[in-house]
Amino acid sequence: MFEFRVTAVCRETGARAGEFTTPHGVVKTPVFMPVGTQATVKAMTPRELEEIGTQILLGNAYHLYLRPGAELVAEAGGLHRFMGWDRPILTDSGGFQVFSLASLGKITDEGVNCRSHIDGSPHRMSPEWAMEVQQLLGGDIAMCFDQCVAYPCAREDAERALERTALWARRSRDAHRRGDQALFGIVQGSAFDDLRLRSARDLIELGFPGYGIGGLSVGEPHEDMYRVLDLLDAVMPKEKPRYLMGVGYPPNIVEGIARGVDMFDCVLPTRNGRNGTLFTSFGRVNIKAKKYERDFSPVDPECDCYLCRNFTRAYLRHLYQAGEILAARLCSWHNLRFCLSLAERAREAVLAGRYPEFRANFNRTFQDNRTFQDNYPKVTA
């Protein structure tokens, strides 16, 4: 049911182009996965996601377990049918919620006793629970239950979480029974090189068909993220996909691909879009700034999305000032297309043997301290 193959590798970097086959279609890598935490990508319809080139979505076991319930989703025919999406889906195990909602729970080797962030009701999360929920949801790829730690953290805390993650990975594997669903392990170890290598070795021994890299993009400097990815690139199985979890900042995507990462996901594109922050070919900008009040240029002349082909910076700023829902929709649409297109263009560069050039050009032009006016002429009529 699940098959991955690498079709091209950059000789100068670790960048790869590949594809994996799932029961709901083939996904070409590298790939960015929009996040549909609660069976929907905020502000977007499934048809719109298809139009912008989405190959695979991410859902979350914890949130769907709480609302509407995994059994209800299974009764509806599974997550694909429930949300009207017939392409591949990856479901996260809820392990990140162990980290992000730590104040609501207690963690032991057996699992996590926690309270719902919705109504305070008590719940028990464990590897067996995570497998039961994800199998009911029926995604194409499921993730092992793991423990993520904050950055910075004490070495002993990172080591304990690593040991627990390895224990939970074995229990997840033993509890996973669904033959049409691939189960990925997750490497932890914070920013400690030896712990990352130890975690990778532990999980590789278990023989998962793919591996997540967790515990990054939690506050560490980008240099630490890249160092860890360099380290893992040398030891992770070349024939299996690598998934950098929770990373969606465009420069991190480009640098992650250069270090052998195949898959990315993040809420950043839609969250930033709802707040008026846009990713563009020349950097990150805030469209709500007054300087765009009479700027009748397209948001990004190099972008092919619906927003950039049809509307101006002035109009988009007006929508935010007026509190119109369309502002969040258009900016989410644009940011998602930007990340999807970035992965597409990176793949093309790997296949053409020019990824170093692609990477250098992106890093030169994507600058957060630039403005629209620094890069493109302003159109006033």
TORPA-959622 format. One record per residue (C-alpha): residue number from 0; x, y, z. Coordinates in pm, whole numbers, always signed. Last residue first. Example, Ala and Ser with C-alpha at 12.3 -4.5 7.8 and 13.67 -1.06 7.14 Angstrom:
// residues 2
(node 1, (+1367, -106, +714))
(node 0, (+1230, -450, +780))
// end
This chain:
// residues 381
(node 380, (-312, +5448, -1189))
(node 379, (-78, +5451, -892))
(node 378, (+141, +5149, -964))
(node 377, (+436, +5118, -729))
(node 376, (+752, +4978, -880))
(node 375, (+872, +4646, -738))
(node 374, (+1151, +4558, -497))
(node 373, (+1205, +4824, -233))
(node 372, (+845, +4941, -271))
(node 371, (+708, +4605, -160))
(node 370, (+914, +4620, +156))
(node 369, (+1242, +4460, +254))
(node 368, (+1344, +4364, +607))
(node 367, (+1212, +4009, +583))
(node 366, (+1437, +3923, +289))
(node 365, (+1359, +3649, +38))
(node 364, (+1571, +3754, -264))
(node 363, (+1919, +3626, -177))
(node 362, (+1807, +3315, +8))
(node 361, (+1584, +3221, -286))
(node 360, (+1862, +3272, -541))
(node 359, (+2109, +3067, -340))
(node 358, (+1863, +2780, -298))
(node 357, (+1771, +2769, -667))
(node 356, (+2137, +2777, -769))
(node 355, (+2222, +2496, -527))
(node 354, (+1917, +2301, -655))
(node 353, (+2028, +2305, -1018))
(node 352, (+2033, +1941, -1128))
(node 351, (+1709, +1963, -1328))
(node 350, (+1533, +1710, -1104))
(node 349, (+1650, +1897, -794))
(node 348, (+1534, +2230, -938))
(node 347, (+1193, +2089, -1030))
(node 346, (+1153, +1962, -676))
(node 345, (+1244, +2301, -534))
(node 344, (+991, +2463, -766))
(node 343, (+715, +2234, -636))
(node 342, (+817, +2290, -273))
(node 341, (+805, +2668, -321))
(node 340, (+477, +2638, -509))
(node 339, (+314, +2466, -212))
(node 338, (+455, +2727, +26))
(node 337, (+339, +3021, -188))
(node 336, (+4, +2859, -260))
(node 335, (-58, +2830, +112))
(node 334, (+38, +3193, +167))
(node 333, (-188, +3315, -115))
(node 332, (-499, +3121, -12))
(node 331, (-451, +3222, +350))
(node 330, (-422, +3584, +237))
(node 329, (-737, +3560, +25))
(node 328, (-942, +3391, +296))
(node 327, (-828, +3621, +576))
(node 326, (-917, +3930, +369))
(node 325, (-1246, +3777, +252))
(node 324, (-1372, +3773, +610))
(node 323, (-1405, +4154, +597))
(node 322, (-1296, +4359, +898))
(node 321, (-1314, +4686, +703))
(node 320, (-947, +4767, +764))
(node 319, (-856, +4414, +661))
(node 318, (-1056, +4438, +338))
(node 317, (-906, +4781, +265))
(node 316, (-555, +4637, +295))
(node 315, (-648, +4376, +36))
(node 314, (-786, +4640, -197))
(node 313, (-476, +4857, -168))
(node 312, (-244, +4562, -230))
(node 311, (-430, +4484, -549))
(node 310, (-655, +4202, -667))
(node 309, (-697, +3954, -953))
(node 308, (-382, +3759, -1039))
(node 307, (-216, +3803, -700))
(node 306, (-519, +3687, -505))
(node 305, (-598, +3388, -728))
(node 304, (-242, +3255, -703))
(node 303, (+22, +3275, -979))
(node 302, (+288, +3464, -782))
(node 301, (+572, +3661, -944))
(node 300, (+390, +3996, -936))
(node 299, (+339, +3959, -560))
(node 298, (+60, +4161, -398))
(node 297, (-51, +4306, -730))
(node 296, (+3, +4680, -763))
(node 295, (-262, +4939, -679))
(node 294, (-81, +5089, -381))
(node 293, (-303, +5362, -241))
(node 292, (-345, +5231, +116))
(node 291, (-30, +5019, +93))
(node 290, (+179, +5263, +300))
(node 289, (-78, +5232, +579))
(node 288, (+49, +4888, +681))
(node 287, (-216, +4614, +681))
(node 286, (-30, +4414, +413))
(node 285, (+242, +4314, +661))
(node 284, (+535, +4177, +462))
(node 283, (+758, +3869, +443))
(node 282, (+1017, +3856, +167))
(node 281, (+1087, +3912, -202))
(node 280, (+901, +3618, -357))
(node 279, (+619, +3683, -114))
(node 278, (+499, +3547, +218))
(node 277, (+216, +3755, +357))
(node 276, (+127, +3877, +705))
(node 275, (-232, +4002, +736))
(node 274, (-326, +3827, +1061))
(node 273, (-544, +3562, +897))
(node 272, (-263, +3502, +649))
(node 271, (-8, +3453, +926))
(node 270, (-223, +3181, +1077))
(node 269, (-289, +3025, +735))
(node 268, (+76, +3011, +629))
(node 267, (+207, +2932, +981))
(node 266, (-11, +2627, +1050))
(node 265, (+279, +2402, +951))
(node 264, (+370, +2092, +754))
(node 263, (+683, +1966, +579))
(node 262, (+787, +1655, +385))
(node 261, (+1099, +1536, +198))
(node 260, (+1391, +1651, +414))
(node 259, (+1738, +1572, +276))
(node 258, (+1944, +1861, +411))
(node 257, (+1894, +2100, +118))
(node 256, (+1521, +2033, +157))
(node 255, (+1543, +2162, +514))
(node 254, (+1722, +2477, +394))
(node 253, (+1445, +2559, +146))
(node 252, (+1170, +2476, +397))
(node 251, (+1341, +2674, +673))
(node 250, (+1366, +2976, +442))
(node 249, (+989, +2945, +373))
(node 248, (+870, +2925, +736))
(node 247, (+655, +2611, +737))
(node 246, (+802, +2371, +994))
(node 245, (+570, +2175, +1225))
(node 244, (+725, +1835, +1164))
(node 243, (+1022, +1777, +937))
(node 242, (+919, +1456, +757))
(node 241, (+1178, +1220, +617))
(node 240, (+1082, +959, +358))
(node 239, (+1262, +621, +340))
(node 238, (+1527, +492, +99))
(node 237, (+1809, +707, +234))
(node 236, (+1772, +569, +586))
(node 235, (+1863, +842, +838))
(node 234, (+2228, +857, +941))
(node 233, (+2399, +1136, +744))
(node 232, (+2089, +1349, +703))
(node 231, (+2040, +1330, +1080))
(node 230, (+2348, +1539, +1157))
(node 229, (+2277, +1794, +887))
(node 228, (+1919, +1822, +1017))
(node 227, (+2046, +1879, +1371))
(node 226, (+2285, +2150, +1252))
(node 225, (+2009, +2314, +1048))
(node 224, (+1777, +2337, +1347))
(node 223, (+2056, +2473, +1564))
(node 222, (+2137, +2740, +1305))
(node 221, (+1771, +2837, +1287))
(node 220, (+1785, +2934, +1652))
(node 219, (+1564, +2719, +1880))
(node 218, (+1212, +2831, +1966))
(node 217, (+1002, +2521, +1907))
(node 216, (+1081, +2490, +1535))
(node 215, (+1233, +2150, +1610))
(node 214, (+1108, +1884, +1851))
(node 213, (+1009, +1634, +1587))
(node 212, (+1180, +1475, +1288))
(node 211, (+929, +1231, +1141))
(node 210, (+1041, +902, +995))
(node 209, (+908, +670, +727))
(node 208, (+838, +300, +661))
(node 207, (+924, +217, +1026))
(node 206, (+1191, -47, +1085))
(node 205, (+1212, -61, +1464))
(node 204, (+1593, -44, +1451))
(node 203, (+1563, +290, +1271))
(node 202, (+1375, +424, +1574))
(node 201, (+1645, +352, +1831))
(node 200, (+1922, +467, +1596))
(node 199, (+1748, +798, +1529))
(node 198, (+1693, +857, +1900))
(node 197, (+2061, +791, +1975))
(node 196, (+2172, +1024, +1697))
(node 195, (+1944, +1299, +1828))
(node 194, (+2070, +1238, +2182))
(node 193, (+2431, +1268, +2069))
(node 192, (+2363, +1596, +1891))
(node 191, (+2172, +1766, +2172))
(node 190, (+1937, +2026, +2023))
(node 189, (+1615, +1848, +2133))
(node 188, (+1648, +1467, +2129))
(node 187, (+1347, +1351, +1926))
(node 186, (+1304, +1135, +1616))
(node 185, (+947, +1038, +1531))
(node 184, (+834, +700, +1392))
(node 183, (+600, +680, +1093))
(node 182, (+309, +436, +1055))
(node 181, (+172, +362, +708))
(node 180, (-202, +292, +675))
(node 179, (-366, +31, +449))
(node 178, (-263, -256, +678))
(node 177, (-430, -118, +991))
(node 176, (-296, -305, +1293))
(node 175, (-95, -55, +1497))
(node 174, (-75, -157, +1863))
(node 173, (+271, -314, +1841))
(node 172, (+409, -20, +1643))
(node 171, (+265, +231, +1889))
(node 170, (+408, +33, +2181))
(node 169, (+751, +33, +2023))
(node 168, (+724, +406, +1945))
(node 167, (+606, +474, +2301))
(node 166, (+923, +324, +2446))
(node 165, (+1139, +519, +2201))
(node 164, (+950, +843, +2282))
(node 163, (+988, +773, +2655))
(node 162, (+1363, +734, +2617))
(node 161, (+1381, +1057, +2416))
(node 160, (+1166, +1241, +2669))
(node 159, (+1401, +1128, +2947))
(node 158, (+1704, +1237, +2750))
(node 157, (+1558, +1581, +2673))
(node 156, (+1471, +1633, +3040))
(node 155, (+1818, +1520, +3151))
(node 154, (+1978, +1760, +2903))
(node 153, (+1791, +2054, +3051))
(node 152, (+1562, +2238, +2813))
(node 151, (+1589, +2533, +2579))
(node 150, (+1372, +2479, +2390))
(node 149, (+1065, +2284, +2496))
(node 148, (+1031, +1907, +2488))
(node 147, (+836, +1677, +2255))
(node 146, (+703, +1341, +2371))
(node 145, (+590, +1084, +2116))
(node 144, (+288, +885, +1996))
(node 143, (+372, +733, +1660))
(node 142, (+237, +903, +1348))
(node 141, (-24, +781, +1102))
(node 140, (-8, +797, +722))
(node 139, (-295, +722, +482))
(node 138, (-554, +854, +726))
(node 137, (-828, +623, +851))
(node 136, (-978, +825, +1135))
(node 135, (-1054, +504, +1324))
(node 134, (-694, +392, +1277))
(node 133, (-575, +727, +1404))
(node 132, (-787, +703, +1719))
(node 131, (-687, +347, +1803))
(node 130, (-320, +418, +1736))
(node 129, (-317, +727, +1957))
(node 128, (-497, +542, +2239))
(node 127, (-245, +258, +2224))
(node 126, (+41, +505, +2238))
(node 125, (-122, +676, +2536))
(node 124, (-367, +957, +2612))
(node 123, (-611, +943, +2905))
(node 122, (-880, +1208, +2927))
(node 121, (-1039, +1430, +3193))
(node 120, (-1303, +1692, +3098))
(node 119, (-1188, +2054, +3118))
(node 118, (-1438, +2179, +2860))
(node 117, (-1240, +2276, +2551))
(node 116, (-876, +2246, +2660))
(node 115, (-960, +1890, +2754))
(node 114, (-787, +1766, +3066))
(node 113, (-485, +1542, +3073))
(node 112, (-349, +1214, +3201))
(node 111, (-66, +1123, +2967))
(node 110, (+82, +782, +2902))
(node 109, (+232, +479, +3076))
(node 108, (+580, +626, +3093))
(node 107, (+435, +920, +3285))
(node 106, (+311, +1265, +3179))
(node 105, (+65, +1480, +3378))
(node 104, (-178, +1713, +3201))
(node 103, (-332, +2056, +3152))
(node 102, (-12, +2259, +3192))
(node 101, (+150, +2042, +2926))
(node 100, (-93, +2161, +2660))
(node 99, (+171, +2242, +2395))
(node 98, (+393, +1946, +2481))
(node 97, (+136, +1667, +2517))
(node 96, (-41, +1844, +2229))
(node 95, (+264, +1764, +2017))
(node 94, (+207, +1396, +2084))
(node 93, (-148, +1410, +1951))
(node 92, (-74, +1142, +1695))
(node 91, (-57, +1357, +1382))
(node 90, (-270, +1235, +1093))
(node 89, (-148, +1230, +734))
(node 88, (-407, +1250, +456))
(node 87, (-385, +1150, +89))
(node 86, (-637, +1274, -171))
(node 85, (-1013, +1216, -167))
(node 84, (-1107, +1511, +55))
(node 83, (-1474, +1564, +139))
(node 82, (-1423, +1616, +512))
(node 81, (-1611, +1307, +634))
(node 80, (-1520, +1103, +326))
(node 79, (-1146, +1139, +377))
(node 78, (-1174, +1119, +758))
(node 77, (-1343, +782, +761))
(node 76, (-1677, +653, +635))
(node 75, (-1912, +867, +844))
(node 74, (-1911, +600, +1115))
(node 73, (-1532, +632, +1132))
(node 72, (-1566, +1006, +1184))
(node 71, (-1824, +945, +1458))
(node 70, (-1595, +695, +1627))
(node 69, (-1306, +943, +1618))
(node 68, (-1506, +1207, +1804))
(node 67, (-1648, +1543, +1684))
(node 66, (-1453, +1698, +1860))
(node 65, (-1231, +1556, +2132))
(node 64, (-1090, +1274, +1920))
(node 63, (-1063, +1513, +1624))
(node 62, (-847, +1750, +1830))
(node 61, (-620, +1477, +1964))
(node 60, (-584, +1288, +1636))
(node 59, (-482, +1587, +1426))
(node 58, (-526, +1621, +1050))
(node 57, (-264, +1690, +781))
(node 56, (-333, +1729, +412))
(node 55, (-172, +1581, +99))
(node 54, (-128, +1687, -264))
(node 53, (-234, +2050, -246))
(node 52, (-186, +2215, -585))
(node 51, (-363, +2551, -552))
(node 50, (-677, +2422, -724))
(node 49, (-693, +2114, -499))
(node 48, (-696, +2334, -192))
(node 47, (-971, +2545, -347))
(node 46, (-1182, +2233, -402))
(node 45, (-1125, +2125, -42))
(node 44, (-1251, +2463, +82))
(node 43, (-1019, +2711, +255))
(node 42, (-1063, +2959, +543))
(node 41, (-896, +2728, +800))
(node 40, (-785, +2396, +655))
(node 39, (-1059, +2161, +768))
(node 38, (-1082, +1824, +942))
(node 37, (-1001, +1977, +1283))
(node 36, (-625, +2022, +1237))
(node 35, (-638, +2075, +861))
(node 34, (-273, +2168, +821))
(node 33, (-143, +2228, +470))
(node 32, (+125, +1975, +369))
(node 31, (+437, +2099, +188))
(node 30, (+603, +1849, -45))
(node 29, (+951, +1751, -154))
(node 28, (+829, +1522, -291))
(node 27, (+559, +1394, -524))
(node 26, (+258, +1234, -357))
(node 25, (+86, +942, -532))
(node 24, (-278, +864, -462))
(node 23, (-538, +774, -204))
(node 22, (-413, +427, -106))
(node 21, (-62, +575, -80))
(node 20, (+234, +592, -318))
(node 19, (+539, +795, -237))
(node 18, (+740, +1015, -467))
(node 17, (+1092, +1147, -488))
(node 16, (+1311, +1449, -535))
(node 15, (+1601, +1487, -296))
(node 14, (+1817, +1768, -159))
(node 13, (+2122, +1649, +36))
(node 12, (+2346, +1917, -109))
(node 11, (+2618, +1916, -377))
(node 10, (+2517, +1595, -550))
(node 9, (+2146, +1683, -558))
(node 8, (+1947, +1360, -550))
(node 7, (+1688, +1235, -801))
(node 6, (+1408, +975, -820))
(node 5, (+1387, +866, -458))
(node 4, (+1124, +596, -405))
(node 3, (+854, +548, -145))
(node 2, (+588, +277, -132))
(node 1, (+281, +244, +87))
(node 0, (+0, +0, +0))
// end
